[in-house]
C-alpha cells in the first residue's frame, strides 16, 4: 500500500507556529512518525508540503491512480479553494481531509470546508494522530 500525505500552507511552520494550537512538534517530526508507522505496518508513505496552491493541485492530479489513498491537510485552503476542491473531484483516488486542530471549535470561518464534500471524510482535532487515523482507514479498506 502506498499513501500520499499532502500538507498545505504554513504547515512548514509547525513547532514554531502557534504551539498552543498546533503543538510543539515539527513537520519533520510528523514525517518521521508516519514513515515509522508505515514501516511497522507494511505500507509506504510519502509526505509533501507546499505554500503554493497550484502545486497542491498538480500533486493531486499526479497522484490519481498512483497511490492507494491521499491524506490531505489543506490548511487555510480548506475554506476557500475551489481549485483544490475541483482537483479532488477530478481524481479517482480517495482523499481524507485532516486537520491538526479542532477546526469546529475555533473561529467561525474555520468551520467551513469547501473540500469536505468531495472527500471520503474529515478528521479534526486529534493532532498528528489524525493523520494516522486517516491512514488506518485506507489500511482497513484494503
Secondary structure, 3 states (H helix, E strand, C coil): CEEEEEECCCHHHCCCCCHHHHCCCCHHHHHHHHHHHHHHHCCEEEEEECCCHHHHHHHHHHHCCCCCEEEEECHHHHHCCHHHHHHHHCCCCCEEEEECCCHHHCCHHHHCCCCHHHCCEEEECCCCHHHHHHHHHHHHHC
